[in-house]
Amino acid sequence: MTDLQAIPILLTPSIPETRAFAETLGFDVESFGDGYAVLRGHGIELHYSFTTRPEVCSETSCYVRGGGILALHAALRARNPAQLSDIVSRPWGMTEFYLHDPHGNLLKFGMSTDELPSDFQPNTE
């Protein structure tokens, strides 16, 4: 492999709960006991590690950037997760949506607003 890739490692107080959440969203999950899990799907890979400090989860986030977020949002929306936001064009030139996992980690997804298809009309903030 010659390309570099950054993969976030988020924290969770429950690998089984994180696994169940991810599977409802269409991710394949590989667990390594109750201490670590790798989520793969929708062109994304996320890692989760067990923590005994659940309060830190609501203070962390990751940002996934790429041109496929419109299709990803549609795929996730079809699964009706409770913590999925609408797609919004932000003042800083990105069009984004957010998803919170069951323990408070914020998953942010975005693409340059300049790259949106001409027929797509996101909400504005």
C-alpha positions in Angstrom: 0.0 0.0 0.0 1.5 3.3 -1.0 -1.3 5.7 0.0 -1.4 7.1 3.5 -4.7 6.9 5.3 -5.8 8.3 8.6 -8.2 6.2 10.6 -9.8 7.7 13.7 -9.9 5.6 16.9 -12.9 6.6 19.0 -13.6 5.5 22.6 -16.6 3.5 23.8 -17.6 2.1 27.2 -19.2 -0.8 25.4 -17.9 -2.6 22.4 -21.0 -4.8 22.1 -23.3 -1.7 22.1 -21.1 0.1 19.5 -21.1 -3.1 17.4 -24.9 -3.3 17.5 -25.3 0.4 16.5 -22.8 0.1 13.7 -24.4 -3.0 12.3 -27.8 -1.3 12.2 -26.2 1.3 10.0 -24.8 -1.3 7.6 -21.2 -1.6 8.8 -19.4 -4.8 9.0 -17.8 -5.1 12.4 -14.8 -7.1 13.5 -14.5 -7.3 17.3 -11.4 -8.2 19.2 -12.9 -9.2 22.5 -14.5 -6.4 24.5 -11.5 -4.1 24.0 -11.4 -3.2 20.3 -13.6 -3.1 17.2 -13.1 -2.2 13.5 -16.0 -0.9 11.6 -16.0 -1.1 7.8 -18.6 0.0 5.4 -19.9 2.8 3.1 -16.2 3.3 2.0 -15.2 4.2 5.6 -13.2 2.5 8.3 -13.5 3.5 12.0 -11.9 2.0 15.0 -13.3 1.9 18.5 -11.3 1.2 21.7 -12.8 0.4 25.1 -12.6 3.0 27.8 -13.6 2.9 31.5 -14.3 6.7 31.3 -17.6 7.0 29.3 -17.7 10.8 29.9 -14.8 11.3 27.4 -16.9 10.0 24.5 -19.1 13.1 24.4 -15.9 15.2 24.0 -14.5 13.5 20.9 -15.3 13.5 17.3 -13.9 12.6 13.9 -14.3 14.2 10.5 -14.8 12.1 7.3 -14.4 14.2 4.1 -15.2 13.2 0.6 -17.4 13.5 -2.4 -19.6 10.5 -1.4 -21.3 12.1 1.6 -24.6 12.7 -0.3 -25.0 9.0 -1.1 -23.8 8.1 2.4 -26.4 10.3 4.0 -29.1 8.8 1.9 -28.0 5.3 2.8 -27.9 6.1 6.5 -31.2 8.0 6.4 -32.8 4.9 5.0 -31.8 3.1 8.2 -33.5 5.8 10.3 -30.9 6.4 13.0 -32.1 8.7 15.8 -29.0 10.9 15.9 -28.6 11.8 12.2 -28.7 15.4 11.2 -29.8 17.0 7.9 -27.3 18.0 5.3 -26.3 21.6 5.8 -24.0 24.0 3.9 -21.8 25.7 6.5 -20.4 29.3 6.3 -16.9 27.9 6.1 -17.5 26.4 2.6 -18.3 22.8 3.6 -21.6 20.9 3.3 -21.9 18.5 6.2 -24.1 16.2 8.2 -23.5 14.8 11.7 -24.2 11.6 13.5 -23.8 10.8 17.2 -23.0 7.3 18.2 -24.8 5.8 21.3 -22.1 7.0 23.6 -21.8 10.6 22.4 -18.9 10.5 19.9 -19.7 12.9 17.1 -19.1 11.6 13.6 -18.9 14.5 11.1 -19.1 14.0 7.4 -18.4 16.8 4.9 -17.5 17.8 1.4 -16.7 21.2 -0.2 -19.8 23.1 -1.0 -18.2 24.0 -4.4 -18.3 20.3 -5.3 -22.0 19.8 -4.8 -24.0 18.7 -7.8 -25.8 21.8 -9.3 -29.3 20.3 -8.7 -28.6 19.6 -4.9 -30.1 22.1 -2.5 -28.9 21.7 1.0 -30.2 23.5 4.0 -28.1 26.6 5.0 -27.1 27.5 8.5 
